[in-house]
Amino acid sequence: MNINEQVEYLMQGTEYGDETLKKKMADELRIRLQTCEKEGRVLRVYCGFDPTKADLHLGHTVPMRKLRQFQELGHDVSFVIGNYTSLIGDPSDKDVLRPQLTTDEVEANARTYAEQAFRILDPAKTTIRYNAEWLAGISFRDLIRLASNFTIQQFLTRENFKLRWEKGDPVYLHETFYSLMQGFDAYTLNADVQIGGTDQLFNIMTASRKIMEFMGLQPNIAIILGILPGTDGVVKMSKSLGNHVPISTDAADMYGKVMSIPDFAMGVYYRLTTRLTPPEIAEIEKGIKSGDLHPRDAKMRLAREISAAFYGEDEALKAEQLFVETFQKGAIPEDIPVIKIEPTTTIVDILLSAGLAKSKSEARRLIDQNGVRFEGNVVQDPAFAFVAEGVLQVGKRHFLRIVKA
């Protein structure tokens, strides 16, 4: 790619809420790429991830996908695990105080994040850093110098703080430190580019850039990505809302969940979660609009692209074949797991033992939502006991053959 093509590719999926600001970042990126080319160096790119949860969904991987795009173009990528910022918790996308995690919780989650990140990133081209390396040594003198760049008003005009202030809910002083800490991350890494979601606009555009300039460095370029909607295509992807696509699942489940998104959401999914370039995505959208490409086929390609990124091409093709056989032809897969049961085995027992529910409450929720069928009939009783052998279907993608022990 030439530099203009690189800029178009790297700015794909970005949202700033202001076209002038977006153009400014695109122009700065173009100039920085030209400068690096003249100097014979590559861009220093990073994104920070606070390990506040152990399990990730597809929405969490959007900035990882952008890091991978920078890697593909030969740039230097740092994956920063916020094992120190996590002790505060980012207030950016919350209108309530985030719970403070213990050091042990952060460390356990951090290990999981690193493992899952390498399903997208190239391990050989990724530097893993922990921001406790530099933040743990900050003194009160350092904190005073950093804080002198900001006013209380700047924080109180942020929507999440403003809502809490207006409701009379407390806004704690330590929450304002988060932006300063993130800015110090950017300064320490001397980053050319910092990646984050729209909830990070203030932290990156205001805090990081201002602190880098204050400390005598060229401010970094903010790549601000849109937020991936859930499988409903509207609301932000969230495990608590049940509209998420987990990445610690299997190819068939991931493929099926992507196929369930509405047609109108395909564009944002293509831009935020795949390796396709802007011209390739434009060609797909043009084909749908003209009628030359059926939306179903476009969505199948999307599901295949996403599944292959996490599970490989072979597993993605198997998932597609299973989807076609099961949903387009109405068949029950031949090769499905066999579960042997005792007379006292209940439906909840099976969901737990097969790993289709993590707890009894989750199993009951699946049943309450009419997500469990036995021999084609909806199971409505959590105490349902099997009196005959047959096929159990959980959701749209999981099948078990029930046989007596």
Secondary structure, DSSP 4 states (H G I P E B T S, - for coil): --HHHHHHHHTTTB--S-HHHHHHHHHHHHHHHHHHHHHT---EEEEEE----S--BGGGGHHHHHHHHHHHTT-EEEEEE-TTGGGT---TT-SSPPPPPPHHHHHHHHHHHHHHHTTTS-GGGEEEEETHHHHTT--HHHHHHHHTT--HHHHHTSHHHHHHHHHT----HHHHHHHHHHHHHHHHHT-SEEEEEGGGHIIIIIIIHHHHHHTTSPPPEEEEEPPPB-TTSSSBP-TTTT---BSSS-HHHHHHHHHTS-GGGHHHHHHHHS---HHHHHHHHHHHHHTSS-HHHHHHHHHHHHHHHHH-HHHHHHHHHHHIIIIIS-PPPSS--EEEE-TT-BHHHHHHHTTS-SSHHHHHHHHHTT-EEETTEEP--TT-B-SS-EEEEETTTEEEEEEE-
